[in-house]
Amino acid sequence: MATPAQWIEGARPRTLPAAVAPVAVGTAAAMALGRHNWGLALLALIVSVCLQIGVNYANDYSDGVRGTDAERSGPERLVGGGRAKAENVKIAAFGFFFLAALAGGALVAVTDAWLLLILGALAIVAAWRYTGGSNPYGYRGLGEVYVFIFFGLFATLGTQWTQAKELTWSGLLGAAGVGAIASAILVANNLRDIPTDTAHGKRTLAVRLGDRGTRRLYLGLIAVAVLCALGAAVWHPLAPIALLALVILHKPVRAMRAGASGRDLIPLLASTGIFELAYAVLFGLGLVLSARFLG
C-alpha cells in the first residue's frame, strides 16, 4: 500500500507550476484592465491544479497497466513501481477530474461563460485520452499540443475572460508564453525517457525527433516564451521583465546542451517548472505595472 508521501510524489508536484502559471498570467491580464476578481481566480486555480493532478494520476495508471513504467530512469511510479493498486490510482485520477469539473461548473455558473463548460469537458476528456484509452494521443507524439492548448491558451485566456469579459493581445502572448514553457516541461520529461519509451512503443514527440532534435525543440520552446514577453512590450512595456527568470535555467540548460541524460536531466525538469512560475509572475507584474504607471 502506498504511503501518503508516495501518493504526493505520484501527483508530481514538479509539474504543478504548469497549472498555477496560466492562472497567474490570466488574472494579471484582467488586473491590467482593472477588472480582476480574486474569488474567480481561486476557482480557476482549483480547476487548473485539479486537472493537472488528475492527468498525472491518469498517466501513472495508464502507463502502469501498459508496462511502460516498469523500467524508468525517473522517479518510480505508483502503478509501475508496484506501490499502489492500479484501480486505486484510476479512482484518484477521476476524483481530481471530478473536483476540476465541480470548480469549473461553479466558475461558469457565476460568470455565465457557458462556452467554457464545453471547453472544460473537452479538457477532461483530453486529459484522460493522453495516455488512456485504446489509442492514446500521447503515444503518437501529440502530448505537447495538448499541454500548449489546455495549460497555455485555454487556462490563461479562460481565466482572463471569466474575470474581465475581454481578451487582450498581451493576454494572448502570455498564454502562448506559459504554454510553450509547459510544453518544454513535457519535452524535458520525455527527453529523459526516450530509451524506455522507445522500448515500450511509446512514440512521444521526443522519440520521433530523437535525442538531438528534442534538445533543439526544448530550446525552441524557451525561445518562443522569450519572444512572447518581448512582443507584449508593444502594449505593456514592462512585460519583458519576465526574462529575468531565465537565470533559473542557466545551469540546467548548460548541462542539457552538454549531453546530460537519464537522471541527470531531472534538475532540468524541476528548473523548467520553477522558471515557468517565475516567468508568469514577472510577466503578470509587468502587465500590471505598465497599466498602472505607463498606461
Wavefront OBJ file of the C-alpha trace (Angstrom):
o trace
v 0.000 0.000 0.000
v 1.363 3.404 -0.974
v 2.209 5.836 1.817
v 0.824 9.396 1.871
v 4.270 10.642 0.803
v 4.220 8.289 -2.188
v 0.755 9.484 -3.198
v 2.011 13.083 -3.023
v 5.012 12.118 -5.142
v 2.610 10.413 -7.564
v 0.814 13.744 -8.010
v 4.144 15.004 -9.480
v 4.495 18.311 -7.616
v 7.234 19.429 -10.045
v 4.556 19.803 -12.734
v 2.167 21.961 -10.690
v 3.715 25.288 -11.742
v 2.242 24.476 -15.165
v -1.190 24.711 -13.513
v -0.532 27.854 -11.458
v 1.272 29.914 -14.127
v -1.623 30.378 -16.592
v -3.987 31.473 -13.838
v -1.405 33.997 -12.637
v -0.984 35.469 -16.127
v -4.723 35.465 -16.862
v -5.517 37.217 -13.589
v -2.768 39.786 -14.184
v -4.147 40.443 -17.668
v -7.541 41.114 -16.077
v -5.903 43.369 -13.466
v -4.275 45.362 -16.263
v -7.802 46.069 -17.495
v -8.915 46.996 -13.981
v -11.388 44.100 -13.797
v -9.913 41.259 -11.741
v -11.706 39.114 -9.161
v -9.766 37.067 -6.583
v -12.654 34.690 -5.927
v -12.918 33.781 -9.603
v -9.126 33.482 -9.772
v -9.235 30.969 -6.924
v -11.876 28.885 -8.707
v -9.783 28.919 -11.889
v -6.729 27.846 -9.873
v -8.631 24.922 -8.349
v -9.733 23.811 -11.812
v -6.219 24.008 -13.218
v -4.440 22.306 -10.305
v -7.008 19.506 -10.027
v -6.836 18.893 -13.773
v -3.026 18.727 -13.605
v -3.037 16.268 -10.703
v -5.766 14.249 -12.386
v -3.804 13.897 -15.624
v -0.698 12.943 -13.639
v -2.516 10.112 -11.858
v -4.204 9.085 -15.114
v -0.817 8.919 -16.824
v 0.568 6.864 -13.922
v -2.348 4.448 -14.214
v -2.349 4.077 -17.996
v 1.419 3.755 -18.381
v 1.498 1.399 -15.416
v -1.047 -1.065 -16.765
v 0.649 -0.991 -20.177
v 4.018 -1.752 -18.602
v 5.621 1.445 -19.901
v 6.760 2.472 -16.406
v 8.197 -0.923 -15.435
v 11.735 0.354 -16.052
v 12.428 4.076 -15.971
v 15.252 6.483 -15.180
v 12.979 8.951 -13.407
v 11.102 8.682 -10.099
v 9.273 5.406 -9.519
v 5.557 5.477 -10.298
v 2.657 4.251 -8.171
v 1.405 1.550 -10.539
v 4.573 0.786 -12.475
v 6.575 0.569 -9.256
v 4.002 -1.625 -7.523
v 3.332 0.963 -4.847
v -0.445 1.151 -5.315
v -3.186 -0.868 -6.970
v -3.947 0.313 -10.480
v -7.669 0.679 -9.725
v -6.974 2.975 -6.763
v -4.792 5.239 -8.896
v -7.532 5.341 -11.539
v -10.062 6.327 -8.859
v -7.715 9.098 -7.680
v -7.409 10.403 -11.242
v -11.156 10.574 -11.767
v -11.598 12.046 -8.287
v -9.460 15.018 -9.254
v -11.205 15.270 -12.626
v -14.484 15.465 -10.707
v -13.144 18.232 -8.443
v -11.960 20.132 -11.527
v -15.412 19.745 -13.090
v -17.107 20.876 -9.876
v -14.988 24.029 -9.556
v -15.280 24.664 -13.299
v -19.056 24.356 -13.149
v -19.182 26.880 -10.316
v -16.920 29.252 -12.260
v -19.102 29.002 -15.355
v -22.328 29.445 -13.371
v -21.062 32.571 -11.617
v -19.695 34.208 -14.774
v -22.234 32.944 -17.350
v -19.300 31.862 -19.540
v -21.141 28.768 -20.752
v -18.825 28.120 -23.685
v -16.124 27.311 -21.156
v -18.262 24.424 -19.910
v -17.819 22.669 -23.250
v -14.127 23.502 -23.411
v -13.659 22.290 -19.845
v -15.331 18.982 -20.655
v -13.022 18.612 -23.646
v -10.042 19.316 -21.375
v -11.019 16.464 -19.052
v -11.593 14.049 -21.925
v -8.255 15.063 -23.426
v -6.544 14.620 -20.050
v -7.718 11.001 -19.878
v -7.021 10.268 -23.524
v -3.422 11.497 -23.212
v -2.268 8.012 -22.230
v -5.631 6.314 -21.628
v -7.993 4.504 -23.958
v -7.253 2.296 -26.923
v -5.388 4.902 -28.986
v -3.793 7.484 -26.638
v -2.529 10.565 -28.436
v 0.405 10.874 -26.028
v 1.776 7.713 -27.643
v 1.571 9.411 -31.038
v 3.641 12.489 -30.225
v 0.754 14.901 -29.569
v 1.177 15.457 -25.840
v 2.873 18.814 -26.272
v -0.057 20.043 -28.372
v -2.488 19.176 -25.556
v -0.322 20.931 -22.965
v 0.049 24.091 -25.081
v -3.682 24.321 -25.773
v -5.109 23.476 -22.356
v -2.355 24.604 -19.946
v -1.443 27.589 -22.097
v -4.173 29.120 -24.225
v -7.324 27.753 -22.562
v -6.265 28.117 -18.919
v -4.822 31.624 -19.339
v -7.441 33.128 -21.631
v -10.269 31.386 -19.788
v -9.036 32.951 -16.548
v -8.855 36.402 -18.129
v -12.250 36.106 -19.813
v -14.157 34.980 -16.711
v -12.842 37.980 -14.780
v -12.652 40.749 -17.389
v -15.042 39.545 -20.123
v -12.368 40.679 -22.560
v -9.248 39.241 -24.159
v -6.136 41.249 -24.997
v -3.049 40.741 -27.152
v -0.854 40.798 -24.067
v -3.024 38.103 -22.501
v -2.738 36.013 -25.655
v 1.047 36.394 -25.762
v 1.251 35.490 -22.071
v -0.877 32.421 -22.755
v 1.420 31.373 -25.593
v 4.481 32.001 -23.429
v 3.387 29.872 -20.477
v 2.009 27.249 -22.871
v 5.389 26.981 -24.582
v 7.175 26.571 -21.243
v 4.629 23.999 -20.035
v 5.271 22.070 -23.248
v 9.006 22.378 -22.554
v 8.452 20.665 -19.188
v 6.921 17.703 -21.008
v 9.725 17.754 -23.579
v 12.333 17.622 -20.790
v 10.474 14.710 -19.201
v 10.208 12.815 -22.482
v 13.847 13.521 -23.370
v 14.834 11.703 -20.200
v 12.508 8.803 -21.037
v 13.476 8.282 -24.699
v 15.188 4.892 -24.095
v 12.340 3.338 -22.079
v 9.571 4.884 -24.185
v 11.221 3.564 -27.351
v 11.493 0.089 -25.862
v 7.772 0.057 -24.981
v 6.482 1.526 -28.244
v 5.531 4.889 -26.758
v 6.104 7.173 -29.755
v 6.326 10.520 -27.981
v 7.486 13.561 -29.893
v 10.887 13.087 -28.248
v 11.108 9.530 -29.578
v 10.131 10.725 -33.042
v 12.617 13.618 -33.079
v 15.431 11.734 -31.425
v 17.805 12.977 -28.728
v 19.357 15.861 -30.677
v 16.092 17.083 -32.174
v 14.380 17.004 -28.775
v 17.080 19.153 -27.207
v 16.596 21.669 -30.019
v 12.828 21.594 -29.503
v 13.247 22.371 -25.814
v 15.407 25.398 -26.590
v 12.974 26.472 -29.309
v 10.054 26.448 -26.876
v 12.001 28.578 -24.395
v 12.779 30.952 -27.275
v 9.031 31.211 -28.030
v 8.399 32.281 -24.430
v 11.138 34.907 -24.732
v 9.627 36.278 -27.942
v 6.163 36.414 -26.350
v 7.468 38.536 -23.471
v 9.241 40.850 -25.892
v 6.169 41.071 -28.120
v 3.921 42.038 -25.209
v 6.096 45.134 -24.730
v 4.189 46.731 -27.626
v 1.157 47.084 -25.315
v 2.808 46.761 -21.890
v 6.424 47.987 -21.954
v 7.392 46.293 -18.682
v 6.294 42.787 -19.730
v 9.877 41.780 -20.691
v 10.889 41.775 -17.012
v 9.674 38.175 -17.279
v 13.017 37.429 -18.945
v 14.771 37.893 -15.599
v 13.539 34.375 -14.847
v 15.941 32.975 -17.462
v 18.696 32.936 -14.843
v 16.944 29.893 -13.332
v 17.657 27.859 -16.462
v 21.329 28.752 -16.901
v 22.981 25.753 -15.226
v 20.444 23.024 -16.153
v 20.284 24.129 -19.798
v 24.057 24.183 -19.977
v 24.093 20.596 -18.669
v 21.374 19.609 -21.155
v 23.320 21.093 -24.070
v 26.410 19.253 -22.860
v 24.566 15.951 -23.298
v 23.132 15.205 -19.838
v 20.739 12.249 -19.947
v 18.707 9.951 -17.710
v 18.545 11.041 -14.069
v 20.932 13.906 -14.829
v 18.007 15.591 -16.621
v 15.809 15.692 -13.508
v 17.226 19.117 -12.443
v 16.254 20.444 -15.895
v 12.688 19.239 -15.384
v 12.430 20.821 -11.930
v 14.086 24.075 -13.005
v 11.792 24.445 -16.017
v 8.770 24.241 -13.723
v 10.205 26.899 -11.419
v 11.104 29.003 -14.449
v 7.529 28.856 -15.734
v 6.119 30.070 -12.439
v 8.703 32.870 -12.151
v 8.124 33.865 -15.787
v 4.357 34.009 -15.211
v 4.611 36.096 -12.036
v 7.083 38.542 -13.586
v 5.152 38.740 -16.858
v 1.960 39.471 -14.925
v 3.755 42.041 -12.777
v 4.978 43.715 -15.952
v 1.415 43.951 -17.269
v 0.034 45.401 -14.051
v 2.842 47.923 -13.527
v 2.676 49.036 -17.147
v -1.083 49.594 -16.934
v -0.817 51.449 -13.650
v 2.174 53.691 -14.259
v 2.644 53.827 -18.034
v -0.895 53.352 -19.342
l 1 2 3 4 5 6 7 8 9 10 11 12 13 14 15 16 17 18 19 20 21 22 23 24 25 26 27 28 29 30 31 32 33 34 35 36 37 38 39 40 41 42 43 44 45 46 47 48 49 50 51 52 53 54 55 56 57 58 59 60 61 62 63 64 65 66 67 68 69 70 71 72 73 74 75 76 77 78 79 80 81 82 83 84 85 86 87 88 89 90 91 92 93 94 95 96 97 98 99 100 101 102 103 104 105 106 107 108 109 110 111 112 113 114 115 116 117 118 119 120 121 122 123 124 125 126 127 128 129 130 131 132 133 134 135 136 137 138 139 140 141 142 143 144 145 146 147 148 149 150 151 152 153 154 155 156 157 158 159 160 161 162 163 164 165 166 167 168 169 170 171 172 173 174 175 176 177 178 179 180 181 182 183 184 185 186 187 188 189 190 191 192 193 194 195 196 197 198 199 200 201 202 203 204 205 206 207 208 209 210 211 212 213 214 215 216 217 218 219 220 221 222 223 224 225 226 227 228 229 230 231 232 233 234 235 236 237 238 239 240 241 242 243 244 245 246 247 248 249 250 251 252 253 254 255 256 257 258 259 260 261 262 263 264 265 266 267 268 269 270 271 272 273 274 275 276 277 278 279 280 281 282 283 284 285 286 287 288 289 290 291 292 293 294 295
